[in-house]
Amino acid sequence: MEHPLRITHNNSDYVFKLIKDSPVTKETKEFRIRLGEEEILICKTPTGWAQKNSDAQHLKPDLLNAIGHSLSLRFRLS
């Protein structure tokens, strides 16, 4: 199931879809998202958010953190 989400980052709008394989809990640390046609796996690290799959397009760290922050707020992650 895909849930569309939107963020504004550096004066640009991004629409991404969260691909949910299982329910999201406060302990969820990995998310699969679709940004455009790319499926990207992001994970929470002690210093922020990082991209886990290397075969997809590489996103800038500040954009990854903005997406991760949006997910954290949306799902009240710890």
PDB file of N, CA, C and O in Angstrom:
ATOM      1  N   MET A   1       0.843  -1.164   0.000  1.00  0.00           N
ATOM      2  CA  MET A   1       0.000   0.000   0.000  1.00  0.00           C
ATOM      3  C   MET A   1       0.899   1.242   0.000  1.00  0.00           C
ATOM      4  O   MET A   1       1.893   1.282   0.725  1.00  0.00           O
ATOM      5  N   GLU A   2       0.565   2.233  -0.789  1.00  0.00           N
ATOM      6  CA  GLU A   2       1.352   3.461  -0.873  1.00  0.00           C
ATOM      7  C   GLU A   2       0.542   4.634  -0.341  1.00  0.00           C
ATOM      8  O   GLU A   2      -0.633   4.798  -0.668  1.00  0.00           O
ATOM      9  N   HIS A   3       1.191   5.443   0.484  1.00  0.00           N
ATOM     10  CA  HIS A   3       0.563   6.634   1.037  1.00  0.00           C
ATOM     11  C   HIS A   3       1.327   7.856   0.551  1.00  0.00           C
ATOM     12  O   HIS A   3       2.514   7.986   0.853  1.00  0.00           O
ATOM     13  N   PRO A   4       0.683   8.768  -0.199  1.00  0.00           N
ATOM     14  CA  PRO A   4       1.395   9.946  -0.696  1.00  0.00           C
ATOM     15  C   PRO A   4       1.622  10.976   0.412  1.00  0.00           C
ATOM     16  O   PRO A   4       0.739  11.237   1.229  1.00  0.00           O
ATOM     17  N   LEU A   5       2.809  11.544   0.420  1.00  0.00           N
ATOM     18  CA  LEU A   5       3.178  12.601   1.358  1.00  0.00           C
ATOM     19  C   LEU A   5       3.881  13.701   0.574  1.00  0.00           C
ATOM     20  O   LEU A   5       4.454  13.449  -0.486  1.00  0.00           O
ATOM     21  N   ARG A   6       3.834  14.922   1.099  1.00  0.00           N
ATOM     22  CA  ARG A   6       4.446  16.049   0.399  1.00  0.00           C
ATOM     23  C   ARG A   6       5.251  16.870   1.390  1.00  0.00           C
ATOM     24  O   ARG A   6       4.822  17.094   2.522  1.00  0.00           O
ATOM     25  N   ILE A   7       6.428  17.318   0.951  1.00  0.00           N
ATOM     26  CA  ILE A   7       7.228  18.242   1.749  1.00  0.00           C
ATOM     27  C   ILE A   7       7.713  19.370   0.841  1.00  0.00           C
ATOM     28  O   ILE A   7       7.773  19.226  -0.380  1.00  0.00           O
ATOM     29  N   THR A   8       8.054  20.484   1.462  1.00  0.00           N
ATOM     30  CA  THR A   8       8.718  21.578   0.766  1.00  0.00           C
ATOM     31  C   THR A   8      10.112  21.678   1.363  1.00  0.00           C
ATOM     32  O   THR A   8      10.273  21.800   2.578  1.00  0.00           O
ATOM     33  N   HIS A   9      11.115  21.625   0.500  1.00  0.00           N
ATOM     34  CA  HIS A   9      12.508  21.667   0.950  1.00  0.00           C
ATOM     35  C   HIS A   9      13.287  22.565   0.003  1.00  0.00           C
ATOM     36  O   HIS A   9      13.274  22.347  -1.209  1.00  0.00           O
ATOM     37  N   ASN A  10      13.962  23.570   0.539  1.00  0.00           N
ATOM     38  CA  ASN A  10      14.727  24.536  -0.267  1.00  0.00           C
ATOM     39  C   ASN A  10      13.886  25.117  -1.403  1.00  0.00           C
ATOM     40  O   ASN A  10      14.319  25.172  -2.554  1.00  0.00           O
ATOM     41  N   ASN A  11      12.680  25.546  -1.053  1.00  0.00           N
ATOM     42  CA  ASN A  11      11.753  26.176  -2.003  1.00  0.00           C
ATOM     43  C   ASN A  11      11.341  25.266  -3.155  1.00  0.00           C
ATOM     44  O   ASN A  11      10.924  25.756  -4.205  1.00  0.00           O
ATOM     45  N   SER A  12      11.448  23.970  -2.981  1.00  0.00           N
ATOM     46  CA  SER A  12      10.984  23.002  -3.977  1.00  0.00           C
ATOM     47  C   SER A  12      10.007  22.046  -3.302  1.00  0.00           C
ATOM     48  O   SER A  12      10.215  21.627  -2.163  1.00  0.00           O
ATOM     49  N   ASP A  13       8.947  21.710  -4.014  1.00  0.00           N
ATOM     50  CA  ASP A  13       7.979  20.745  -3.497  1.00  0.00           C
ATOM     51  C   ASP A  13       8.356  19.343  -3.956  1.00  0.00           C
ATOM     52  O   ASP A  13       8.708  19.126  -5.115  1.00  0.00           O
ATOM     53  N   TYR A  14       8.277  18.403  -3.031  1.00  0.00           N
ATOM     54  CA  TYR A  14       8.553  17.003  -3.331  1.00  0.00           C
ATOM     55  C   TYR A  14       7.349  16.181  -2.900  1.00  0.00           C
ATOM     56  O   TYR A  14       6.842  16.345  -1.790  1.00  0.00           O
ATOM     57  N   VAL A  15       6.907  15.322  -3.757  1.00  0.00           N
ATOM     58  CA  VAL A  15       5.843  14.376  -3.424  1.00  0.00           C
ATOM     59  C   VAL A  15       6.477  12.996  -3.438  1.00  0.00           C
ATOM     60  O   VAL A  15       7.062  12.574  -4.436  1.00  0.00           O
ATOM     61  N   PHE A  16       6.354  12.305  -2.324  1.00  0.00           N
ATOM     62  CA  PHE A  16       6.885  10.948  -2.255  1.00  0.00           C
ATOM     63  C   PHE A  16       5.807  10.052  -1.684  1.00  0.00           C
ATOM     64  O   PHE A  16       4.877  10.516  -1.025  1.00  0.00           O
ATOM     65  N   LYS A  17       5.942   8.789  -1.939  1.00  0.00           N
ATOM     66  CA  LYS A  17       4.968   7.821  -1.456  1.00  0.00           C
ATOM     67  C   LYS A  17       5.651   6.850  -0.516  1.00  0.00           C
ATOM     68  O   LYS A  17       6.715   6.308  -0.820  1.00  0.00           O
ATOM     69  N   LEU A  18       5.034   6.641   0.611  1.00  0.00           N
ATOM     70  CA  LEU A  18       5.515   5.667   1.576  1.00  0.00           C
ATOM     71  C   LEU A  18       4.953   4.312   1.187  1.00  0.00           C
ATOM     72  O   LEU A  18       3.740   4.142   1.068  1.00  0.00           O
ATOM     73  N   ILE A  19       5.838   3.355   0.990  1.00  0.00           N
ATOM     74  CA  ILE A  19       5.435   1.994   0.642  1.00  0.00           C
ATOM     75  C   ILE A  19       5.443   1.189   1.937  1.00  0.00           C
ATOM     76  O   ILE A  19       6.501   0.930   2.510  1.00  0.00           O
ATOM     77  N   LYS A  20       4.263   0.800   2.388  1.00  0.00           N
ATOM     78  CA  LYS A  20       4.156   0.102   3.667  1.00  0.00           C
ATOM     79  C   LYS A  20       3.981  -1.386   3.445  1.00  0.00           C
ATOM     80  O   LYS A  20       3.012  -1.826   2.828  1.00  0.00           O
ATOM     81  N   ASP A  21       4.934  -2.159   3.957  1.00  0.00           N
ATOM     82  CA  ASP A  21       4.828  -3.614   3.936  1.00  0.00           C
ATOM     83  C   ASP A  21       4.213  -4.120   5.235  1.00  0.00           C
ATOM     84  O   ASP A  21       3.555  -5.160   5.265  1.00  0.00           O
ATOM     85  N   SER A  22       4.441  -3.368   6.302  1.00  0.00           N
ATOM     86  CA  SER A  22       3.939  -3.746   7.615  1.00  0.00           C
ATOM     87  C   SER A  22       3.557  -2.464   8.358  1.00  0.00           C
ATOM     88  O   SER A  22       3.931  -1.371   7.933  1.00  0.00           O
ATOM     89  N   PRO A  23       2.828  -2.586   9.447  1.00  0.00           N
ATOM     90  CA  PRO A  23       2.418  -1.388  10.187  1.00  0.00           C
ATOM     91  C   PRO A  23       3.621  -0.603  10.717  1.00  0.00           C
ATOM     92  O   PRO A  23       4.641  -1.184  11.087  1.00  0.00           O
ATOM     93  N   VAL A  24       3.487   0.709  10.746  1.00  0.00           N
ATOM     94  CA  VAL A  24       4.541   1.577  11.270  1.00  0.00           C
ATOM     95  C   VAL A  24       4.322   1.731  12.765  1.00  0.00           C
ATOM     96  O   VAL A  24       3.221   2.049  13.213  1.00  0.00           O
ATOM     97  N   THR A  25       5.394   1.499  13.542  1.00  0.00           N
ATOM     98  CA  THR A  25       5.346   1.691  14.986  1.00  0.00           C
ATOM     99  C   THR A  25       6.374   2.747  15.368  1.00  0.00           C
ATOM    100  O   THR A  25       7.130   3.221  14.520  1.00  0.00           O
ATOM    101  N   LYS A  26       6.399   3.114  16.643  1.00  0.00           N
ATOM    102  CA  LYS A  26       7.380   4.105  17.102  1.00  0.00           C
ATOM    103  C   LYS A  26       8.811   3.604  16.963  1.00  0.00           C
ATOM    104  O   LYS A  26       9.745   4.405  16.926  1.00  0.00           O
ATOM    105  N   GLU A  27       8.992   2.298  16.887  1.00  0.00           N
ATOM    106  CA  GLU A  27      10.324   1.713  16.772  1.00  0.00           C
ATOM    107  C   GLU A  27      10.753   1.483  15.329  1.00  0.00           C
ATOM    108  O   GLU A  27      11.854   0.984  15.100  1.00  0.00           O
ATOM    109  N   THR A  28       9.933   1.826  14.358  1.00  0.00           N
ATOM    110  CA  THR A  28      10.279   1.630  12.945  1.00  0.00           C
ATOM    111  C   THR A  28      11.492   2.482  12.594  1.00  0.00           C
ATOM    112  O   THR A  28      11.511   3.682  12.867  1.00  0.00           O
ATOM    113  N   LYS A  29      12.501   1.865  11.991  1.00  0.00           N
ATOM    114  CA  LYS A  29      13.746   2.562  11.649  1.00  0.00           C
ATOM    115  C   LYS A  29      14.018   2.598  10.152  1.00  0.00           C
ATOM    116  O   LYS A  29      14.903   3.331   9.711  1.00  0.00           O
ATOM    117  N   GLU A  30      13.284   1.828   9.364  1.00  0.00           N
ATOM    118  CA  GLU A  30      13.485   1.780   7.911  1.00  0.00           C
ATOM    119  C   GLU A  30      12.175   2.033   7.185  1.00  0.00           C
ATOM    120  O   GLU A  30      11.108   1.589   7.608  1.00  0.00           O
ATOM    121  N   PHE A  31      12.286   2.757   6.085  1.00  0.00           N
ATOM    122  CA  PHE A  31      11.120   3.039   5.257  1.00  0.00           C
ATOM    123  C   PHE A  31      11.490   2.860   3.800  1.00  0.00           C
ATOM    124  O   PHE A  31      12.595   3.201   3.376  1.00  0.00           O
ATOM    125  N   ARG A  32      10.555   2.321   3.043  1.00  0.00           N
ATOM    126  CA  ARG A  32      10.690   2.296   1.586  1.00  0.00           C
ATOM    127  C   ARG A  32       9.796   3.398   1.058  1.00  0.00           C
ATOM    128  O   ARG A  32       8.604   3.448   1.361  1.00  0.00           O
ATOM    129  N   ILE A  33      10.389   4.289   0.257  1.00  0.00           N
ATOM    130  CA  ILE A  33       9.620   5.377  -0.331  1.00  0.00           C
ATOM    131  C   ILE A  33       9.792   5.352  -1.842  1.00  0.00           C
ATOM    132  O   ILE A  33      10.758   4.795  -2.363  1.00  0.00           O
ATOM    133  N   ARG A  34       8.853   5.955  -2.525  1.00  0.00           N
ATOM    134  CA  ARG A  34       8.950   6.124  -3.974  1.00  0.00           C
ATOM    135  C   ARG A  34       8.976   7.621  -4.229  1.00  0.00           C
ATOM    136  O   ARG A  34       8.027   8.341  -3.916  1.00  0.00           O
ATOM    137  N   LEU A  35      10.085   8.073  -4.805  1.00  0.00           N
ATOM    138  CA  LEU A  35      10.257   9.477  -5.160  1.00  0.00           C
ATOM    139  C   LEU A  35      10.406   9.513  -6.667  1.00  0.00           C
ATOM    140  O   LEU A  35      11.435   9.112  -7.210  1.00  0.00           O
ATOM    141  N   GLY A  36       9.371   9.997  -7.343  1.00  0.00           N
ATOM    142  CA  GLY A  36       9.352   9.904  -8.801  1.00  0.00           C
ATOM    143  C   GLY A  36       9.160   8.448  -9.184  1.00  0.00           C
ATOM    144  O   GLY A  36       8.216   7.799  -8.731  1.00  0.00           O
ATOM    145  N   GLU A  37      10.043   7.940 -10.007  1.00  0.00           N
ATOM    146  CA  GLU A  37       9.975   6.534 -10.425  1.00  0.00           C
ATOM    147  C   GLU A  37      10.918   5.650  -9.617  1.00  0.00           C
ATOM    148  O   GLU A  37      10.913   4.430  -9.783  1.00  0.00           O
ATOM    149  N   GLU A  38      11.729   6.250  -8.744  1.00  0.00           N
ATOM    150  CA  GLU A  38      12.728   5.509  -7.970  1.00  0.00           C
ATOM    151  C   GLU A  38      12.154   5.012  -6.649  1.00  0.00           C
ATOM    152  O   GLU A  38      11.427   5.736  -5.969  1.00  0.00           O
ATOM    153  N   GLU A  39      12.481   3.787  -6.293  1.00  0.00           N
ATOM    154  CA  GLU A  39      12.160   3.258  -4.981  1.00  0.00           C
ATOM    155  C   GLU A  39      13.420   3.355  -4.136  1.00  0.00           C
ATOM    156  O   GLU A  39      14.472   2.839  -4.511  1.00  0.00           O
ATOM    157  N   ILE A  40      13.306   4.017  -3.001  1.00  0.00           N
ATOM    158  CA  ILE A  40      14.466   4.324  -2.164  1.00  0.00           C
ATOM    159  C   ILE A  40      14.219   3.788  -0.762  1.00  0.00           C
ATOM    160  O   ILE A  40      13.129   3.939  -0.211  1.00  0.00           O
ATOM    161  N   LEU A  41      15.236   3.162  -0.195  1.00  0.00           N
ATOM    162  CA  LEU A  41      15.174   2.657   1.167  1.00  0.00           C
ATOM    163  C   LEU A  41      15.953   3.621   2.052  1.00  0.00           C
ATOM    164  O   LEU A  41      17.147   3.835   1.841  1.00  0.00           O
ATOM    165  N   ILE A  42      15.281   4.201   3.042  1.00  0.00           N
ATOM    166  CA  ILE A  42      15.971   5.101   3.964  1.00  0.00           C
ATOM    167  C   ILE A  42      15.890   4.514   5.364  1.00  0.00           C
ATOM    168  O   ILE A  42      14.927   3.829   5.708  1.00  0.00           O
ATOM    169  N   CYS A  43      16.911   4.788   6.167  1.00  0.00           N
ATOM    170  CA  CYS A  43      16.933   4.264   7.525  1.00  0.00           C
ATOM    171  C   CYS A  43      17.399   5.348   8.484  1.00  0.00           C
ATOM    172  O   CYS A  43      18.174   6.233   8.122  1.00  0.00           O
ATOM    173  N   LYS A  44      16.913   5.259   9.706  1.00  0.00           N
ATOM    174  CA  LYS A  44      17.271   6.213  10.742  1.00  0.00           C
ATOM    175  C   LYS A  44      18.588   5.781  11.375  1.00  0.00           C
ATOM    176  O   LYS A  44      18.755   4.624  11.760  1.00  0.00           O
ATOM    177  N   THR A  45      19.518   6.723  11.476  1.00  0.00           N
ATOM    178  CA  THR A  45      20.810   6.478  12.110  1.00  0.00           C
ATOM    179  C   THR A  45      20.919   7.395  13.325  1.00  0.00           C
ATOM    180  O   THR A  45      20.084   8.284  13.492  1.00  0.00           O
ATOM    181  N   PRO A  46      21.914   7.205  14.167  1.00  0.00           N
ATOM    182  CA  PRO A  46      22.070   8.104  15.314  1.00  0.00           C
ATOM    183  C   PRO A  46      22.300   9.569  14.922  1.00  0.00           C
ATOM    184  O   PRO A  46      22.034  10.471  15.716  1.00  0.00           O
ATOM    185  N   THR A  47      22.790   9.805  13.713  1.00  0.00           N
ATOM    186  CA  THR A  47      23.078  11.183  13.297  1.00  0.00           C
ATOM    187  C   THR A  47      22.054  11.757  12.328  1.00  0.00           C
ATOM    188  O   THR A  47      22.221  12.888  11.871  1.00  0.00           O
ATOM    189  N   GLY A  48      21.007  11.023  12.004  1.00  0.00           N
ATOM    190  CA  GLY A  48      19.996  11.513  11.062  1.00  0.00           C
ATOM    191  C   GLY A  48      19.447  10.376  10.230  1.00  0.00           C
ATOM    192  O   GLY A  48      19.256   9.268  10.730  1.00  0.00           O
ATOM    193  N   TRP A  49      19.192  10.649   8.962  1.00  0.00           N
ATOM    194  CA  TRP A  49      18.637   9.659   8.046  1.00  0.00           C
ATOM    195  C   TRP A  49      19.626   9.394   6.931  1.00  0.00           C
ATOM    196  O   TRP A  49      20.322  10.304   6.479  1.00  0.00           O
ATOM    197  N   ALA A  50      19.691   8.139   6.483  1.00  0.00           N
ATOM    198  CA  ALA A  50      20.634   7.751   5.431  1.00  0.00           C
ATOM    199  C   ALA A  50      19.922   6.873   4.414  1.00  0.00           C
ATOM    200  O   ALA A  50      18.933   6.207   4.718  1.00  0.00           O
ATOM    201  N   GLN A  51      20.449   6.892   3.213  1.00  0.00           N
ATOM    202  CA  GLN A  51      19.924   6.052   2.141  1.00  0.00           C
ATOM    203  C   GLN A  51      20.618   4.707   2.214  1.00  0.00           C
ATOM    204  O   GLN A  51      21.845   4.642   2.299  1.00  0.00           O
ATOM    205  N   LYS A  52      19.847   3.638   2.183  1.00  0.00           N
ATOM    206  CA  LYS A  52      20.427   2.311   2.365  1.00  0.00           C
ATOM    207  C   LYS A  52      20.723   1.607   1.046  1.00  0.00           C
ATOM    208  O   LYS A  52      21.725   0.898   0.947  1.00  0.00           O
ATOM    209  N   ASN A  53      19.882   1.783   0.034  1.00  0.00           N
ATOM    210  CA  ASN A  53      20.128   1.092  -1.236  1.00  0.00           C
ATOM    211  C   ASN A  53      20.991   1.965  -2.132  1.00  0.00           C
ATOM    212  O   ASN A  53      20.683   3.134  -2.365  1.00  0.00           O
ATOM    213  N   SER A  54      22.055   1.394  -2.622  1.00  0.00           N
ATOM    214  CA  SER A  54      23.022   2.168  -3.401  1.00  0.00           C
ATOM    215  C   SER A  54      22.707   2.168  -4.890  1.00  0.00           C
ATOM    216  O   SER A  54      23.295   2.950  -5.637  1.00  0.00           O
ATOM    217  N   ASP A  55      21.798   1.313  -5.340  1.00  0.00           N
ATOM    218  CA  ASP A  55      21.502   1.261  -6.769  1.00  0.00           C
ATOM    219  C   ASP A  55      20.505   2.340  -7.203  1.00  0.00           C
ATOM    220  O   ASP A  55      20.379   2.609  -8.398  1.00  0.00           O
ATOM    221  N   ALA A  56      19.805   2.954  -6.268  1.00  0.00           N
ATOM    222  CA  ALA A  56      18.860   4.024  -6.605  1.00  0.00           C
ATOM    223  C   ALA A  56      19.606   5.352  -6.694  1.00  0.00           C
ATOM    224  O   ALA A  56      20.777   5.447  -6.326  1.00  0.00           O
ATOM    225  N   GLN A  57      18.911   6.377  -7.189  1.00  0.00           N
ATOM    226  CA  GLN A  57      19.529   7.700  -7.260  1.00  0.00           C
ATOM    227  C   GLN A  57      19.925   8.141  -5.853  1.00  0.00           C
ATOM    228  O   GLN A  57      19.216   7.857  -4.887  1.00  0.00           O
ATOM    229  N   HIS A  58      21.037   8.823  -5.742  1.00  0.00           N
ATOM    230  CA  HIS A  58      21.499   9.283  -4.434  1.00  0.00           C
ATOM    231  C   HIS A  58      20.878  10.629  -4.127  1.00  0.00           C
ATOM    232  O   HIS A  58      20.987  11.575  -4.907  1.00  0.00           O
ATOM    233  N   LEU A  59      20.227  10.703  -2.982  1.00  0.00           N
ATOM    234  CA  LEU A  59      19.619  11.946  -2.543  1.00  0.00           C
ATOM    235  C   LEU A  59      20.592  12.698  -1.650  1.00  0.00           C
ATOM    236  O   LEU A  59      21.419  12.091  -0.970  1.00  0.00           O
ATOM    237  N   LYS A  60      20.492  14.005  -1.655  1.00  0.00           N
ATOM    238  CA  LYS A  60      21.339  14.819  -0.789  1.00  0.00           C
ATOM    239  C   LYS A  60      20.956  14.559   0.665  1.00  0.00           C
ATOM    240  O   LYS A  60      19.784  14.347   0.976  1.00  0.00           O
ATOM    241  N   PRO A  61      21.954  14.577   1.558  1.00  0.00           N
ATOM    242  CA  PRO A  61      21.667  14.292   2.973  1.00  0.00           C
ATOM    243  C   PRO A  61      20.618  15.220   3.582  1.00  0.00           C
ATOM    244  O   PRO A  61      19.813  14.778   4.402  1.00  0.00           O
ATOM    245  N   ASP A  62      20.611  16.503   3.194  1.00  0.00           N
ATOM    246  CA  ASP A  62      19.619  17.405   3.778  1.00  0.00           C
ATOM    247  C   ASP A  62      18.202  17.074   3.304  1.00  0.00           C
ATOM    248  O   ASP A  62      17.246  17.260   4.057  1.00  0.00           O
ATOM    249  N   LEU A  63      18.054  16.590   2.078  1.00  0.00           N
ATOM    250  CA  LEU A  63      16.740  16.156   1.598  1.00  0.00           C
ATOM    251  C   LEU A  63      16.315  14.870   2.304  1.00  0.00           C
ATOM    252  O   LEU A  63      15.148  14.721   2.667  1.00  0.00           O
ATOM    253  N   LEU A  64      17.247  13.944   2.500  1.00  0.00           N
ATOM    254  CA  LEU A  64      16.933  12.715   3.245  1.00  0.00           C
ATOM    255  C   LEU A  64      16.470  13.040   4.658  1.00  0.00           C
ATOM    256  O   LEU A  64      15.501  12.459   5.149  1.00  0.00           O
ATOM    257  N   ASN A  65      17.165  13.973   5.313  1.00  0.00           N
ATOM    258  CA  ASN A  65      16.777  14.355   6.668  1.00  0.00           C
ATOM    259  C   ASN A  65      15.416  15.036   6.686  1.00  0.00           C
ATOM    260  O   ASN A  65      14.648  14.845   7.629  1.00  0.00           O
ATOM    261  N   ALA A  66      15.103  15.826   5.666  1.00  0.00           N
ATOM    262  CA  ALA A  66      13.787  16.471   5.589  1.00  0.00           C
ATOM    263  C   ALA A  66      12.684  15.425   5.415  1.00  0.00           C
ATOM    264  O   ALA A  66      11.632  15.518   6.047  1.00  0.00           O
ATOM    265  N   ILE A  67      12.924  14.441   4.566  1.00  0.00           N
ATOM    266  CA  ILE A  67      11.944  13.361   4.373  1.00  0.00           C
ATOM    267  C   ILE A  67      11.798  12.560   5.665  1.00  0.00           C
ATOM    268  O   ILE A  67      10.682  12.259   6.090  1.00  0.00           O
ATOM    269  N   GLY A  68      12.922  12.218   6.286  1.00  0.00           N
ATOM    270  CA  GLY A  68      12.884  11.471   7.546  1.00  0.00           C
ATOM    271  C   GLY A  68      12.184  12.241   8.647  1.00  0.00           C
ATOM    272  O   GLY A  68      11.435  11.662   9.433  1.00  0.00           O
ATOM    273  N   HIS A  69      12.424  13.550   8.711  1.00  0.00           N
ATOM    274  CA  HIS A  69      11.766  14.389   9.711  1.00  0.00           C
ATOM    275  C   HIS A  69      10.248  14.395   9.483  1.00  0.00           C
ATOM    276  O   HIS A  69       9.467  14.328  10.432  1.00  0.00           O
ATOM    277  N   SER A  70       9.856  14.475   8.233  1.00  0.00           N
ATOM    278  CA  SER A  70       8.431  14.435   7.894  1.00  0.00           C
ATOM    279  C   SER A  70       7.802  13.116   8.343  1.00  0.00           C
ATOM    280  O   SER A  70       6.707  13.104   8.906  1.00  0.00           O
ATOM    281  N   LEU A  71       8.492  12.016   8.092  1.00  0.00           N
ATOM    282  CA  LEU A  71       7.990  10.707   8.516  1.00  0.00           C
ATOM    283  C   LEU A  71       7.943  10.603  10.039  1.00  0.00           C
ATOM    284  O   LEU A  71       7.000  10.044  10.599  1.00  0.00           O
ATOM    285  N   SER A  72       8.969  11.145  10.708  1.00  0.00           N
ATOM    286  CA  SER A  72       9.007  11.111  12.172  1.00  0.00           C
ATOM    287  C   SER A  72       7.826  11.855  12.773  1.00  0.00           C
ATOM    288  O   SER A  72       7.204  11.383  13.726  1.00  0.00           O
ATOM    289  N   LEU A  73       7.518  13.020  12.213  1.00  0.00           N
ATOM    290  CA  LEU A  73       6.380  13.789  12.710  1.00  0.00           C
ATOM    291  C   LEU A  73       5.059  13.099  12.398  1.00  0.00           C
ATOM    292  O   LEU A  73       4.159  13.059  13.236  1.00  0.00           O
ATOM    293  N   ARG A  74       4.950  12.564  11.208  1.00  0.00           N
ATOM    294  CA  ARG A  74       3.705  11.932  10.761  1.00  0.00           C
ATOM    295  C   ARG A  74       3.366  10.710  11.606  1.00  0.00           C
ATOM    296  O   ARG A  74       2.208  10.495  11.963  1.00  0.00           O
ATOM    297  N   PHE A  75       4.380   9.913  11.923  1.00  0.00           N
ATOM    298  CA  PHE A  75       4.138   8.663  12.637  1.00  0.00           C
ATOM    299  C   PHE A  75       4.608   8.701  14.088  1.00  0.00           C
ATOM    300  O   PHE A  75       4.598   7.676  14.771  1.00  0.00           O
ATOM    301  N   ARG A  76       5.020   9.878  14.562  1.00  0.00           N
ATOM    302  CA  ARG A  76       5.448  10.068  15.959  1.00  0.00           C
ATOM    303  C   ARG A  76       6.504   9.049  16.363  1.00  0.00           C
ATOM    304  O   ARG A  76       6.372   8.347  17.365  1.00  0.00           O
ATOM    305  N   LEU A  77       7.556   8.991  15.550  1.00  0.00           N
ATOM    306  CA  LEU A  77       8.635   8.042  15.811  1.00  0.00           C
ATOM    307  C   LEU A  77       9.494   8.536  16.958  1.00  0.00           C
ATOM    308  O   LEU A  77       9.577   9.739  17.208  1.00  0.00           O
ATOM    309  N   SER A  78      10.128   7.614  17.649  1.00  0.00           N
ATOM    310  CA  SER A  78      11.021   7.998  18.744  1.00  0.00           C
ATOM    311  C   SER A  78      12.434   8.163  18.258  1.00  0.00           C
ATOM    312  O   SER A  78      13.324   8.484  19.044  1.00  0.00           O
TER     313      SER A  78
END
